Amino acid sequence: MTDNVYTSDVTVDSASPSQLAESIRLREERIADNIDELVGRVHPKVLATRAANKAKYSVVEEESGSVKPEAIALGVGVVLGVAALIVGVSGRSKRG
């Protein structure tokens, strides 16, 4: 087994201390940039905006800006279902 530790294009065996230090510094910068990007992706405000946009585009057609017919049908179905539930419950309480 070899003791080579790969850091960019240089190995511990062939690099000078200054090359290794520079390689480590560059890797730390890349890691810090990656962490900053990940934190930005999971920030609550970003997640809420992304969810709101996804919900909006699932209901509204992008080209025309009008509401999609299937969204209207779903809304009407929900209203009718709730109305039927209310009528059913109120009918039972009057009989009983």
C-alpha positions as CSV (number, residue, x, y, z in Angstrom):
1,M,0.0,0.0,0.0
2,T,1.3,3.4,-0.9
3,D,1.3,6.6,1.2
4,N,0.3,8.8,-1.7
5,V,-2.4,11.3,-0.8
6,Y,-3.8,12.9,-3.9
7,T,-4.4,16.6,-3.8
8,S,-5.2,18.0,-7.2
9,D,-2.5,17.0,-9.6
10,V,0.3,16.6,-7.0
11,T,0.9,13.8,-4.6
12,V,2.4,14.0,-1.1
13,D,5.5,12.2,-2.5
14,S,6.2,14.7,-5.3
15,A,4.9,18.0,-3.9
16,S,6.7,20.7,-2.0
17,P,5.2,21.9,1.3
18,S,4.1,25.1,-0.4
19,Q,2.3,23.2,-3.2
20,L,0.5,21.1,-0.6
21,A,-0.5,24.1,1.4
22,E,-1.9,25.8,-1.8
23,S,-3.7,22.6,-2.8
24,I,-5.3,22.4,0.7
25,R,-6.3,26.1,0.6
26,L,-7.9,25.6,-2.8
27,R,-9.8,22.5,-1.6
28,E,-11.0,24.4,1.5
29,E,-12.3,27.2,-0.7
30,R,-14.2,24.8,-3.0
31,I,-15.7,23.1,0.1
32,A,-16.7,26.4,1.6
33,D,-18.4,27.4,-1.7
34,N,-20.2,24.1,-1.9
35,I,-21.5,24.5,1.7
36,D,-22.6,28.0,1.0
37,E,-24.5,26.8,-2.1
38,L,-26.2,24.0,-0.1
39,V,-27.2,26.3,2.7
40,G,-28.7,28.6,0.1
41,R,-30.7,25.8,-1.4
42,V,-32.2,24.6,1.9
43,H,-33.0,28.1,3.4
44,P,-36.6,28.2,4.4
45,K,-37.4,31.3,2.3
46,V,-35.9,29.6,-0.8
47,L,-37.9,26.4,-0.1
48,A,-41.1,28.4,0.4
49,T,-40.6,30.4,-2.8
50,R,-39.9,27.2,-4.8
51,A,-43.0,25.5,-3.4
52,A,-45.2,28.5,-4.2
53,N,-43.9,28.7,-7.7
54,K,-44.4,25.0,-8.2
55,A,-48.0,25.3,-7.0
56,K,-48.6,28.3,-9.1
57,Y,-47.4,26.6,-12.3
58,S,-49.3,23.5,-11.6
59,V,-52.6,25.6,-11.7
60,V,-51.8,28.4,-14.1
61,E,-50.8,27.9,-17.8
62,E,-47.4,29.6,-18.4
63,E,-48.2,30.9,-21.9
64,S,-51.6,32.4,-21.4
65,G,-51.7,32.9,-17.6
66,S,-55.1,31.4,-17.5
67,V,-56.2,28.7,-15.0
68,K,-55.9,25.2,-16.2
69,P,-59.2,23.3,-16.8
70,E,-58.2,20.4,-14.6
71,A,-57.5,22.8,-11.7
72,I,-61.0,24.3,-12.2
73,A,-62.5,20.8,-12.3
74,L,-60.6,19.8,-9.1
75,G,-61.9,22.9,-7.3
76,V,-65.5,22.3,-8.4
77,G,-65.2,18.7,-7.3
78,V,-63.9,19.7,-3.8
79,V,-66.7,22.3,-3.4
80,L,-69.4,19.7,-4.4
81,G,-67.8,17.1,-2.1
82,V,-67.9,19.4,0.9
83,A,-71.4,20.5,0.1
84,A,-72.6,16.8,-0.2
85,L,-70.9,16.1,3.1
86,I,-72.6,19.0,4.8
87,V,-76.0,18.1,3.4
88,G,-75.5,14.4,4.5
89,V,-74.5,15.3,8.0
90,S,-77.3,17.9,8.5
91,G,-79.8,15.3,7.1
92,R,-78.8,12.7,9.6
93,S,-79.1,15.1,12.5
94,K,-82.6,16.1,11.6
95,R,-83.8,12.4,11.3
96,G,-82.2,11.2,14.5
